[in-house]
């Protein structure tokens, strides 16, 4: 799918309607069996809330498909994404990977397809996207937040990328987002140490743009989204596309190199270390790496 030009995007905005299809703050539209809630907290703002606190905001197939579908049909001039409770999202729902014989297939089916599609749908959204980190954002949950154009975090929030603790090679497209936001040195630190960092440190690194008290993060995010949505749609869509295209032009990979990077990542799904990393995560113990 190609990006809509600014005039087309402006027409989609429908004069500022959020396109929430009846969802209100009191009665949000329920998507993905209620695990994703859609409402319109301010004129021109559509809010998507990850609502499966019993799984710490984990991203499963159904939720990711609903997220991709919503991003593809909404017409709001600002899209706001947040979670519930003390968790924004714990990332991929790997807690269900319990059959050692199917680790590789299950991981690839989740990570390489519905997650990729959801990230792509958010990336293609023609207007600005704001992420409100109401709580911790880990792994794929952090990449989801980083796909947004702006991020506001609650004080006390922790963010981190644990692929090194799981034996997972992260996608080159995902790593590119971190390099764009943080630069290569901080990206190396985040991925090589696999440690979590607090909201204030994340602010210093550039992972988030603002840190506010936890009780204020929802209101502050709506305020910021409403401020954005009140601006000219042609400008919002046009400037967002220019920024995206300029960033993309800087990092065009040779097709052969890109194929190698994709193959490198795909190979890790079938590795003993990945199987061991996921098993150790499920069993809550230290992994025993073999290097293969």
Beta strands, then each sheet from edge to edge (+ up, - down):
strand 1: 29-31
strand 2: 36-42
strand 3: 45-50
strand 4: 78-82
strand 5: 87-89
strand 6: 128-133
strand 7: 136-138
strand 8: 150-154
strand 9: 158-160
strand 10: 197-198
strand 11: 210-212
sheet 1: 1+ 2- 3+ 4+ 6+ 8+ 11+
sheet 2: 5+ 7+ 9+ 10-
end
